C-alpha cells in the first residue's frame, strides 16, 4: 500500500503488520494520547515508537514505506537489518517461541532460481557443518520460507575489525596480536577439518563485547579433499577472494591453494590492523592482484614506528610472496605470537561496540527478552519508559556460517506488487565484487531522544559488519601482463551497480588526490592553501614537501568533509606559521576530516595550534605534533563528536611552551563538549597543564597517554557548571609535576561527575589528586605511585610501590619514553600506566 501520510495511517500499518499485540498496542496508543500530543507527521510517530521500544529501526523504516507484510522468516521474527552483500542480506531475528536472537542470511529472491547462486549458498552450509569451535561463528539451521532460502547463524554482538580500525584507528600492537592469534586458532581448527577459508580479511573477523574473536563467512571455503573444486570450476570462477588481502597464488588459481593462502591473508589483515590501511590501498582491483604478486607494501615501520621489529618480521613472513617461505599453518602463526599474548587485554571499550535499538535491548537492558517496556506492565505516567536511549544509529555485527542441508527445489518468484518487506531485497544484494577499500560510507538514519537527536527515524546499514558482503571477483576481459606474470582478474563494482567491463589501469577512479610539491607533477600544487581549493569531500591531500610555510589555514565544513591531509611516505612534514596570532589550523564544523603525520611549528607567533569546534563527528588528528605555540596546542570548543564517531586525538605529541596554558583545552559554556577521545599521546612541559577541561564534557575518554615535566597538573577539571561531566581516564602515566588530577571549583559550586580514573601510574608527582573537597562521582581503582609521590588531598585511591620503576625519560626516544622496559606494574592481569 502507499506510504502513510498521517499518524492514524502509520498506526494502522503497525496493527496490520502483527508486530505488536493488538490489545497492548491499543493500550499503548491510548496512554500515549493521554500523556502527550500525538504528532500528525507519520515519521515523527515512528520516531516515538522506536524511542519507546515498540518498533525497531528496520521495522519503522519498512512501515514508513507502506510495507507491512511478512515481518517473519519461518519461525523467526525480523528485528533489524544487519547488512547486505552479493550472496544475501543478513537480518537480526528472534525465534518466536524460544526468544533466541540469531542472524539470518536471506538469499536474494532472483538467485533462488539461479543454480550457481543456490549451489554456493548451500555449499556455505555444507562447509561449516563440520565446524564447531568458539573462534568460528556457529550455525543453527537452514530453511526455506515460501520463495526465500535462508541460513540461521549465531549472532555475534560485536564489531568486525574492518569497522573497528576504520572508526577508531590502528590498533595497539599487543591488541592486534591478540585478535590475530584468536583468528589463527579458528583457522587452525578449520584447517584440521580440511577447510581453507579463501576470504580472510578484517571484515570477516569479529570481536564481541567480551573480547572473543570469531572468524566468519565460509562462503568461499574449499574442502582440501575436494581436489576438483567442482562447484567453482563448473561456474567458471577462476579468482575468488578480496583483492586487498588475496594471496599471490590465489589470484592465479583459487582452486589449488592450500592453508598458506589463509596465512597470507591473515598477515595482510594484521598489516591493516597495525597501519590502518591494506597493503596496497590504491589502484584498481586488477592492479592490486598483480601488486600482491610482485610489489612490497609500504614498510610498517614507516607507518607505525612504534611497532617492534620482531612483530614487523612476523607480519612480513606471513606475507611472503613464496608460500614456502611463510608460516605453513596457522598454528605456526600462533607460536610466533605466543610471546605477545601472554599479557591479557581488556574487552573492547563500550564505545567501540554497536549501539542497539531500545526494542532490541529489551526492558531490563538485556539482549534476550525482546520485551518492549512500553508494552509491558510499566505505566507511561508523565513520560516514556526509556531503557537505553540510543545516542546514535546502531552498528550491528553478525556472522555468516551455517549447518548442512540438502539444496531444495527453487521456489517460484513472488508477486512483485505485494508490499512485503522482501520486495527490495534485490536492490540490497547486488554482486559486491570489490576491494574492501572501495566500500562507500553508509548513510545515517538516527532517531531523536534528547536535544542532540536528529529529527528523523533511521539507522546505519553496515554490510561489512554482518559479514554478508562477500567478494567474488568477476571476469576481467583480456590478460594483464606485468613482469612476465599473467593474472586473470575478475570483479564487479560495489554499491548496487551492474557488472562492468574491465577498467584500464590508466583510468583513475575513486576520490581525488592532490599533492603539495614544489617540484611539480600531475595534480600537484605548491602550497597547502592551493591544495584546499582543488579538493572536495572525501579527497586526499598528500604533503610531499619536508617543510611548508603557511599562514592560517581554515577548512570549509561543506567542501572539506571527510578530507584527509597527510604527509607522504609516513614522514612528518613540518608546517611553519607565517602569520601572527590566532590558530594555525582551523577545522571547525568539519565532519570526518583526518589529519595525519604533520608537525606544526607556531614559531612563537601562533596563539593556538589546531582548533576544532562544533559538529565534527569522526574527525581524527593522528600522529600530529605541535610546538612553539603561545597559548593552547589544540583547542576543542563546544566540539561534538557522535557515538561511534568521536573526535579522536591519537598519537599526538604536544610540546608546551613555558607560559602556555594547556596542551589540549576542552572549553564549554552553553554547549557541552561530547564524544572526545584522547589516546596514545604525549604532553610535555614546561607548560602548565596537559589537558584542561573547562566546563562540562560528556563521554570523554583519556587513555594511554604520557604527561611529563609540567609546571602545574596533568589533567585539570574546572568550572564544571550544573551539567554533568562523564568519562574514563585509564592507563595514563604522569611523571615530574606537582599534581596529577586537579579539580577547581568556583566558590559555592561543586561538580557533577561520573568519572572513572584507573590503571594510572604516577612518578615524582607531589599530589596524585588535588581538590578543595572530596569529588562526588569520582570512581578510582588500581592506580599506582612510587615513593617520591603522594596520594594527594583528598587522596586518590591508589597503591604505593616500594621502588621507583621508571628511569629518567628521554623525550627523543619515543619507544622508551615513560614506558616500562620490563616487569611493568600490574593490577591483576592488567597492565598499569601507558604502554
Buried (B, 14 or more C-beta within 10 A) or exposed (E): EEBBEEBBBBBBBBBEBBBBEEEBBEBBBEBBEEBEEBEEBBBBBBBBBBBBBBBBBBBBBBBBBBBBBBBBBBBBBBBBBBBBBBBBBBBBBBBEEEEBBBBBBBBBBEBBBBEBBBBBBBBBBBBBBEBEBEBBBBBBBBBBBEBBBBBBBBBBBBBBBBBBBBBBBBBBBBBBBBBBBBBBBBBBBBBBBBBBBBBBBBBBBBBBBEBBBBBBBBBBBBBBEBEEBEBBEEEEBBBBBBBBBBBBBBBBEBBEBBBBBBBBBBBBBBBBBBBBBBBBBBBBBBBBBBBBBEBEBBEBEEBBEEBEEEBBEBBBBBBBBEBEEBBBBBBBBBEBBEEBBEBEBEBBEEBBBBBBBBBBBBBEEEBEBBBBBBBEEEEBEEEBBBBBEBBBBBBBBBBBBBBBBEBEEBBEEBEEEEBBBBBEBBEBBBBBBBBBBBBEEBEBBBBBBEEBBBEBBBBBBBBBBBBBBBBBBBBBEEEBEBEEBEBBBBBBBBEEEEEEEBBEEEEEEEBEBBBBBEEEEEEBBBBBBEBBEEBBBBBBBBBBBEEBEBEBBBBBBEBBBBBBBBBBEBEBBBBBBBBEEBBBBBBBBBBBBBBBBBBBBBBEBBBBBBBBBBBBBBBBBBBBBBBBBBBBBBBBBBBBBBBBBBBBBBBBBBBBBEEBBBBBBBBBEEBBBBBBBBBBBBBBBBBBBBBBBBBBBBBBBBBBBBBBBBBBBBBBBBBBBEEBBBBBBBBBBBBBBBBBBBBBBEEEEBBBBBBBBBBBBBBBBBBBBBBEEEBEBBEBEBBBBBEEBBBBEBEBBBEEBEEEBBEEBEBEEBEEBBBBEEEBBBBEEBBBBBB
